[in-house]
Amino acid sequence: MSKRDYYEVLGVSKSANDQEIKRAYRKLAKQYHPDLNPDNKEAEQKFKEVNEAYEVLSDPQKKSQYDRFGHAGMNGQGGFGGFEGFSGNFSGGFGDIFEDIFDMFGGGGGFSNARRTGPRKGADIKIKVDIEFEEAAFGTEKEIKVDRTENCSTCSGTGAKPGTEKQTCSNCNGTGEVQYAQKTPFGQFVRVGVCESCKGTGETIKDPCTKCHGSGKERKSRVLNIKIPAGVDNGSVISLRGEGEAGDKGGPRGDLYVYIEVKPHEIFSREGNDIICEIPISFTQASLGADLEVPSLDGKLRYSIPEGTQTGTIFRLKNKGIPSLKTGRRGDQYVRVVVKVPTKLTDKQRELLKQLAEESEESIHENKKGFFDKVKDAFGN
């Protein structure tokens, strides 16, 4: 049976670079590895085919010869042939790939897992804090309660009953690792795994602490004061280093991340560092102009609107918004006025409005002529 093109086997183009070829090989070697496909002859054959293709395409000299002459130019150089006598020599770029493959089975091929007996940082904690709109604008301080693990107060984190000590694990002799022989298509390899007796610590506890039951940890509630800077918004995160869960083996504590959620305001909405509000004005105020009382984050302000102000007009109050977290410079406040039309009129008010309409030469029963002219222009009538 004729051999398939090596590029086709790995699923790459002839212009593929070394990294693309290696990446394709890693994926296929893991997919068809015999240990993941026991008693699957088809997978075993594909695994051999993939390795043969990679042996050629990962070697610049062999690749060049293959590109020129194809399989005929290899003279038996390409491929591993049988696997039984494979020597386990990982030169030529195979070492890191085999290490990836054997990592799936807990280590192997002489590649020892890193021991986990040294100091380890504790886990991080995430909490959410609700604040008012004004607190987000000007900053505040909050008292928060955090439930976290700490070193046991009875055994000082050792896990052993006071007056006793931990002992060296007899199963792994304190290494935290045990070795297992593993047969693979490449020959027999030594797999190194975590010791089950001591869970990789290298130590066992004969008399565990009665309070923490040998864990060396206990749950406690702590009250912390945090400063929330001016300008925070929904989704802002404040990090407190070293306020997370306790570490292991003398490792540092994790970190605490405080996620801010700002409550909505009755009057103001926010866009970046600017705030927006809407205030109602009367028909008379809009027509004659007025000196308005406008709410702001700094309290009530006076603002004069000109006569003839239309509904929807927006006025800007400079530097009355929210401070920037980066610069501290405040945004602006935008005030949108809405003219409120009275729904109930007295007879006198109605008569005065009629007089106003007559004075303005307006009809109260039909639209202005100019409006219908615009409609005709729009529809071409």
N, C-alpha and C positions, 0 to 999 in steps of 0.2 A: 504494500500500500504506500502510495507516495505521501511524502511529508507535507504538512500545511506550511504556508509561508509564515515565517517567524513573527513578522509584524502583525499578520492576521491573528496568530495565536494570542499575542498580548493585547490585541485590539487597539494598536496605535498606528499612526501614519509613518511613512518612511522619513518624514522630516521631523519626527519626534526627538526631543533632546534627552539627555541622560536622565534628568529628573522625571520626565513624563514616562520614560521606559521603566524606571525603578518604581514609580507610583503604580503603574499598571501591573507590574509583577507582584508587588506586595499584595494588592487586592486579590489577584487570582490565586496566588500561593496560599493565602489564608482560606479562600473559598473552597479550594480542592484538597486541602491538606488531609492526608489519610486519617489523622487522629480525629478530625471532625467528620469524616465520612468512613467509618469502619465498615469493612467488607463490601465496599463499593468499588468494583473494578474500574468502572468508567471514570470515577473521580480520581482514582490512582493513576490511570493512564493520562488524564488531562494534567495532573500535577507534574508528571514526568515531562510532558510536552511543554508546559509552561517553563519549567526549570531549564530545559534544553534551549528554548528560545532565548531566555534571559542570559544564559551563559555566553551565547554568541553575541547578542546585541549589546551587552554591557561591556564587552571587550572591544576597544577601538579597532585593533588589528583584525580580529575575527569579523567584526561588523563590516569593515571596509571590504574584506574579501567576499563576504556573503552578499553585499550590495552589488558587487561586480559579477560574481559567478553563480550566486544562488546556492542551493544545497550541493550542487556538483563541485563547487570550489572548496568545500569544507574538508574533504579527504578524511572523513571520520573524526574531525576535530570537534564537531558540534555535538552537544548533548552529554548526558551523564552515563548513557547506556544503562547498565544494571545499577541498582541502588545498594546491593548487599555489601559491596566492598568499599563503599564511600568512606573516605578517610576522615572526613570531618574538618578538612582544611578550609577556613572561611576567608581566605584571601580573595582579592578581586572584587570586593564590595558586597559579598554575601553575608558577612558577619552581622551587620545591623539588621538585615532583613530576616535572617534566621532568628535573631533575638526577638524581633517583633512577633514572629510566629509562635515561638515557644513561650512567650509571655502570656499567650492565651491559655496556656495550661499550667500557669503558676510558676513559670520560670523553667529553664532547662538549658541543655547544651553547654553546661558549665557556666552559664550566665547567672550568677547569684542575685537574688532579689536584695534590694537595699534593706538593711535591717531597720526595724522601726522601734529600736530600743532607745534612741536618743531623744532629746527634748523636742516636744511638738507644741506648736502654737494652738491655743484653744479656739473653739468655733466662734464665729461672729454672731451677733444678735441684731435683729431688726425689729424696731417698734414704730408705731404711728402715734403722732401727737396732733390733736386738733387745737387750733388757735383762732382767735377772732381776726376779722379783717384789719382792724386798727393795730393789733399786735403784730401782724405781718408787716404793716407799713412802718411802724416805728421801733420794732424790736421789743423783746420782753424776756423774762426769765421764767422758767417752768420747773416744777418739781415733778420728777417722774419716778415711777416704781419699776424696778427691773428684777425679774426672777432669773437667777443664773446659778451655775455650779461654782462652788468654791472648794478649796482644800478643806478636808474634814477637820473640824476643830478638835476632835478627840485624838486622832492619830497623826495630825499635821500633814495629811496627804499621803502617808506611806501605805495605807491600807492594812497595815499589821496592827494587831492589838498592842496597846502601849506596854512597853517592857519586852516586846518580842521584835524579831527582825525578819525580813524576807530571806529566803534561801535560794541558792543557785538551783536552777531547774536541772533535775537529774536526767531528763529525757534529751535535752539538747546541750547539756553541760554549760549553760549560760549564754550560748550563742544566739538563741531565739530562732534558730533555723534547724531544719532536719533535711537530710538528703534522701532522694528516692531514685532508683534506677528506672529508666524509661526507654523502651524500645521504639524506634521510629524508622521510617524508610531510609534514614541516613546512617543507621547504626544505633548503638546504645548510648544514651546520654544520661547524665546525672541531673535530675531536677531538684532544685532547692526550694523548699517551701517553709512557711511559717510554722513553728512548733505549736501543736495543738494544746500541749500541756500548759504552757505559759503564755500562749497567744502572742508569741514573738517578743516578750519582754525579757526573757532569759532568767526570770525569777519567779518563784512561787511563794505563796503565803500559807503557812501551816496554821497559824492562829489569826484569822482575820479580825479586823476591828468590828466590834458589835454595833457601832453606830452607822458606819458606811458599808458594812459587809464586805470589806476588802477592796472597794472601788477607790478609796482615798478621796472621794468627792461627796459633797452634800449640797442640796438645793437651799438657797437662801434668797430672801428679798432684800434688795438694797434701794434706798431712796437717793436719787442724784439730782443735783441742780444743774440745769443746762441754760446757757445763754443763747437766745434766738436772735440773730442779727436783723436789723431793719432791712426790708426789701425782699424777704423770702416769699416764695409763692408755692402753690400746690406742686408737690413733687420734689421740692427742695430737700436735700439730705444733709444732716449735720453728723459728722463722724466724731466719735469720742474714742481715742486710742486707748487700748488696754482696759476697756470696761465691758468686755464680752465674757465668754465662758473661760473657766480656768484652763491652763495648759497642762500637758502631761510631762512627767519627768523633769520638772523644773522649767518647762517651756513657758513663754510669755502668754498672757491672757489674750483672747481674741478682742475684736473691736465691737463697739456698739454703734449702730447706724440708726439715726432718728429721722423718720420720714415725716415731713410736714404736710398737713392738710388744713387749708384755710377755709373757714366757714363763709358762706355767702353773706353779703351785706344787703340790708333792706333798701338802700338808696344807691350805693355805688356798685359799678362793675369795673373790672380791671382789664386792660390790654397792655401787656408789658409793664412799664412803669407809669403809664398814664391811667387816670381813672375817669369814668364817665358817669354823669347823672342826668336825670330829666326832671325839669320843674315845670309846673303848670303856670300860665299867666292868663289874665282875663283879656277879653276883646279890647277893652278900654286901654289896658296897659300896653298891649301890642300896638294899638293905634296911636296913642299919645306919647309912648315911651314911659319908662318908670324906673325907680330906684328900688331894685329887688334885694331881698335877703336870700342869699345862696348858701346852702350847707356845704361844708368842706371838711377835710380831715383835721384842719386846724380850728374848727369852730365855724360859726356863722360869719359870712362876709357880705359886704354891700357891693352891688354891681349895678351899674346904670345901663339900661338897654335903650337904644334910640327909638324914636317914633317910627311907626310903619314896620316894626319887626314882624316877620312872617313865621308861621308855625313851622317847626323843624329847624329853625336857625340855630347854629351852634356857636357858642362863644368859648374862648380859651382863657383859662386862668393859669398863667405861667408859674411854674415851680410849686404847684399845689398838688402834685401827684405823689408817687411813692419813690423813695430813695433807691438808687441803683446799688446792688450788692457790690459791684466792682468799684464804682467811683464815688458813691454816696450822693451823687447829684440827683435831685428830685425831678420826676417827670411833671407833666402838666395835668390840669383838670379840664375836662370838656363838659360844658353845660348846654344841653339841648332844651330849648323852650317849646312848649306845646300850648297853643292857644285853645282854651276851653270855651266852647260855645254854650251859653246858658240854655238849659232845657225847660225852665219855667220862667215866664216873664209876667210882670204885672202889666196892667193896661197902660199905665204911664210909660213903662219901658218899651212896650210894643209901639206906642205912638211915636216915641222919640226915635226909634229905629226906622220907622216909616219916613219920618221927616228927614232923617239922615240919608236914606236911600233917594228921596226926591231931590235933596240938595246935591247929591252926587250924580244925579241923572241916571240912577240905576232902577231897573224894574225888578220887583220882588217876585214876579211870576214867570220870568223866563231868563235864560242865560244871555249874556252879552252877545251882540251880533258877531263880534270878533271870534268868539268860540266856534260858532257854526261855520264861519268862513274857514277856520283851521280844519274842521272836520271835512268840509268839501274838498279842500286842498289835499288832505291825506288820502281820500278815497277817489279823487279824480272826478268828482261830480260837479 
